[in-house]
Amino acid sequence: MFEAVGFLAIKLGVIPSDFSYAGLKDKKAITYQAMVVRKVTPERLKNIEKEIEKKRMNVFNIRSVGKSLRLGQLKGNHFDIIIRNLQNQINDSTNLKERIFEAIENVKDKGFVNYYGPQRFGKGRKVHTDQIGLALLKNEMVKAIKLFFTPEDLDDPVNRAKKYFLQTEDAKGTLSLMPEFKVRERALLESLHRFGMTEEGCIQAWFSFPHSMRIFYVHAYSSKIWNEAASYRLETYGSRVVEGDLVCLDEDVDEHFPSSKVHLVTEEEASASIYAIHQVVLPVLGYNIQYPRNQVGQWYHEILSRDGLQTCRFKVPPLKLNVPGCYRQILKHAHNLSYQLMGDHDVQMEGSHIDESTLSLLISFDLDASCYATVCLREIMKYNI
């Protein structure tokens, strides 16, 4: 998505920070979303439609609006997902329908742990986005740049360019090696060529990214810690609501509800089982949150100490980043969950091979904002996707 925004920015003669949107979309999917760009007329956007289509993108509903979008400004997302080759993965095909029904009904009834999905952290990469976020929180700007340019073990132009940069810190030379489509990498390199590979130069380089992209890395660190906290909470207390837990008192929960809606469970309330596990929330790290007052709260403080953030205020003034934090439900449910078994000939994609002996499963569902389809699917399928 960042590369799409970078391409549009170049073609429209604006910068990536002129774009605003309500959420980030998956890279490996056909996605639709609303987006607002400043300083661009509908006519200018229509004039580059053919160039946009060459990049396998389409723009619809072009019109003027009065204000920008912000992250989180959406109710949720709808997903249509096809899982192929079911009989290759499940040998006992006679009970296939029953097993699918059981798995889906289980998620309908119990929900799933509301983990942040692996795509938030750069799944499969040597350096994950949360590692860059941690460096930024510790004001280690040069280290964050070097982490960003850490190459994978692949011999291709992008990784050769990254390897050259780490070996030489020659931003100008690396620019000549870095492919044009790597918009973010080139933006950083252009700034580093101008300002140098010093602490101040790296700060200026990070400003070549829009605010939403800079804060994405810090949020990735907070998200990783939340995932670990959720696992620890469930391992320690299971589905019981215990003294010191935090619960949300509002039925309509999103990640941006105020601390005033968060209640600390008392010993009496825990004994009387007043609250249910689906009301329990955990803090996503920031400067304006409270921690559970039980073993989970102690765990948070130990983790912050481990990562060298025991005095961190979750503000990075040099990059104009302020992270107030929020609260996230431990469990979530998919809405309008339905499925359909189909032969592969019903879902053939262009250029794909048809095997009449295999089946595909079409699953459709809605998720609240900031919930991950990969996590819901993992619970249904019981292995990583």
N, C-alpha and C positions, 0 to 999 in steps of 0.2 A: 504494500500500500504506500509506503514512504517513497518507493521508486516511482509509482504512478503520480504522486503529488509532485515529485521533483520534475518529472517529464512535463506535466501540465504547466508548472511554474515557468520553465524555460520557454515553452511555446507561447505563453501569454505575457511574457516579459515582466513577471512578478517574482516574489521570493516565496519559498515554501510556507513561511509563517503567515502569509496572507490567506492561506487556506484554513478553514475550521471545519470540524466534523464532530459527531457525537460519540464515536467509538472507532476502534481499530478492527479491521476485518482480517480474516484468515488469508494467508498468502496462497495456499493451495486449495482454492475453491472458486466457484462462480458466485460473486457477491454483489449486492446492491446496497447503496447507502446514499443519504443526503449529504451534500457538501456545499459550503459557501466559500466564495473567493472574493476578496476585496479588490476594488479598483479595476474591475473588469465588467464590461457591459455584456448583456446577452448576445449581442451581435458579434462581438469579438470571439466569444466562445463558439458560436455557431460557425464562424469562419474556419476554425481548425478541426471541425468534426471529422473530416476525412483522414487527417493525420492521426487523430485519436483512435480511429477505427483500425488503422494499420498496426497499432499497439494492442489490438484485441481488447479495446475498451469502448464503451458507448456512454454517451451523455444524454440524459432524458430530462424533460420537465425544466428546461432552461428558463429562468425568470428572475426578475429583480426582487430582492428581499431587503428588509429594514435592519436586520442585525445578524451577527455571526452566531455560529453554534458553539457549544462547549462540550467537553468530554463528559459523558454520563447523561446527556440530555436526550435520552431515549427510554422508552418503556421496556424494550427487550428486542429479541431477534427470533425470526422464524428459520427453521432448518429443514431441508429435504436432503436426506443422505442415503446413498445406495451402498450396501455392503455386498460385495460380489463373492462368487465361488464358495458358497456356504457348504456344499457337500465336500469340497476339498478340505475344509477345516473341521467339519463335524462328520465323523465316520458313520454314526448311527442315524442315518437319514430318515428311518422310519418314524422316529420320535422327534423329528426336526421341528415340526409345527408346535408340538407341546412344549418343547424346550424353549423356543422363542417366546411363546405366550407366557411361560413361567418367568422368564427373565424380564420381560417388559412389565408384567404385572407387579413383579417385585420392586422395580424402580418406581412404578406408579404409586405403590403403597408406601414404601419406605423412603423414597427419595434417594439422593446421593450426596456424598460429602462434597461440599462446595469448593473444591480445590481450584486454584488458578491453573489453567491448562499449560502443558509443556511448551506450547508455542510462545508463551509470554517470556520464556527464558532463553530462547534460541536452542531448541532441542537438537542434540546431535553435534553441537559445536564445541570446540575446545574451550572457548571463553563464553560464558553465559552472560546475558544482559544484567543479571543481578550482581555479578562481580564488578561490572563497570559502575553500576549504581552505588555499590559500597565504596568504591574508590572516590566517587564524586562526593558522597556524604562525608568522607574523611578529608575532603579538600586536596586529594592527591590527583591533580589535574593531568600531570604528565603521565602518571601510571594509567589513568583512565584512557588516555589517547593510545598508549601502547597496547592496552588490553583490547581496545576497539580494532586495532590493526593486526591482532594476532592471527596468523594464517592457519588454515586447515592443512591437513596432510594430503593435499591435492596439487598436481602439477598443471595449473591452468593460469591464464593471464592475471586474474584477480589475486590469486594466492601468491603468484610470483612477485607481483607488485607489492603486496603487503610484506612479504619476506624481505624484499629489497629495502623497504622503508625502515623496518625494525633494525636492519643491519647498518644502515647509513644515515638515517634521519634526514635524507635528502628529499624534501617535499616536492621540489620542482622536477627532479628526475623521476620520482614515483608517479607524478601526474602524467608524464609521457607514457608510462606503462599501464596505468589504470584505465580499463575500458570506460567508454563514455556513459554506458548505462548505469554505472555505479555512482549514482548521484550523491549519496551521502558521503562516501569515501572521498570523492573529488571535491566536495564542498569543504571538508576538513583540510584536505591537502592544500587547497588554494589559500585558505586562511593561514595555515602553518608556513607556507612559502612566504606569505606577506609579513607575519608577525614573529616567526621563529618558534623553535621547539623548546621554549622556556616555559616556566609556570604561567607567566602572564600571556605568552603567545598561545598556550593551550587553552586558557580561559577564553581568549578571543576566538579561537577556533571553534569551541563549543557553541558560541553564539551564531555560527553559520547554520545551526539547526534551529528550527522553531521551538518555542517554549514547550509545546506538547511533546516534542521528541526528546528534549533534554530531560524533562521530568519523567518520561517513560522509563528511563534507566533507574532512577531512584525508586519509582513505584515497583519496578521489577524486584528490587531487593526487599522492599516491604512485603511484596506478594510471596516471595520465597519463604520468608520468616513466618508469614501467616499459614502457609501450607504445613510447615513443620509444627507450628503451634496446634493446628487442628488435629494432626496425627497424635501429638502428645496428649491433648485433651481427651481424645476418644480412647487412647490406650490407658490413660490414668483413671478416668471416671466412667467410660462407656456412655450409654445413653441416659444415665441418671443426671438430673439437674441438682447440683450440690451447692452448699454454702460458698459464697464468694464468686459464683458464676455471674456473668453479665447477661441480661436478657433484654430484648427489645419489647417495649410496651405497646408499640404501634403495630396494627395488623398489616398495613401497607409499608413494607420494609424495602428500602434500597440502601446503597452504601453511603448516602449523603445525609442520612438523618442525624439530627443534633445529639450531643451527649445528654441533653435533658431527657431524651426518650430512652436512655439506657438505665437500667435498674440493677443494683447489686443485690443478689439473692441472699436473704438472711437465713440463719439456722432454722428458724421456725417455718419459713416458707419452703425450704428444702425438705424438711420432715413431713410437711403437709402435701408435698407433691403438687404445689400450686402451678408450677410452670412445666412446660414440655420441652424436649430437646430441640424442637424446631424453632423455639424462641431464643435459644442460646446464641450469643454472638461473641466473636473474638475481635480484638482491636487489630486494625491494619496500622502499622507503625506511623507515628507522626507526633507533632508537638502538642496536639490538643485532644488527647485520648486518656482514658483511665484503663488500668489493667485489672484483670480478675484478682480477687484477694483470696487466692488458694494456691495450690502447687503450680497452676498454670501461670499465674502472675510472677511467681518466683522464677519459673522457667524463662519467661521473657527477659527478665533482668540478667540472668546468667548468659543468655544468648547475646545480648547487647554488649556485655562485658567481654565475651569471647571474641566478638568482632571489632572490639576497640571503639564502641559507640556509647559507652556508659555515660558520657557527658554530652552526647549529641542532642542538639535541639531541633534536628530535622529541618534545618534551614541552610541553604548554600548561597550566602549573599553574593559571592562573585558571579554566580550564574543566575541570580534572581530567581532562585527556587525556594518555595515555601511549601512544606508538606504537613498539613494539619492532621492527617490521618483520618480514619473512619472506622466503621464497624461492619463486620461481614458475618452473615448467618453461617453456622456450621453445616447445616443441611439445606438442600434446595430440592424442589420438585419440578419436573418438566410439565408443561401444560399442553393440553390437546394432543397427547401422545397417541399416535396411531401407526400401524405398520401394514405392509402388504408384501406377500411372497410373489415373486415373478420369475419366469424363465429368463435366461440371459438375452434371448432374442428380443424381449420387451424393453430392455434397457441398453441396447447396443449403442456404443458411441462410435463416431467416425473413426475408421481404421482399426477398430478392436476386433478380436477374434471371437466367434460365437462357439460355445461349447454347450450343446443341448442337454448334457448330463448335469449341468450345474444350475444352481438357483441363486437368485439375488434377493436381498431384502431391502425394501424401501421403508425407511423410518422418517416420520414427520413429527415435529414437535416445536413448541415455543419455549424459550428460556428468558428469564428476567435479565435485565442488563447486567453485564459483567459476569455472567455464568458461561461456562465453557461446554460446548457440545462434545468435545473430545473426552471430557471427564464423565459426562452422562453416558456416552457410548462405552467407555471403559467399564463402567459399572454394569451395563447390559451385557457386554461381551466377555468381561472378566479377564481381559488382558490388554496391554498397552496397544494403542492404535498408531 
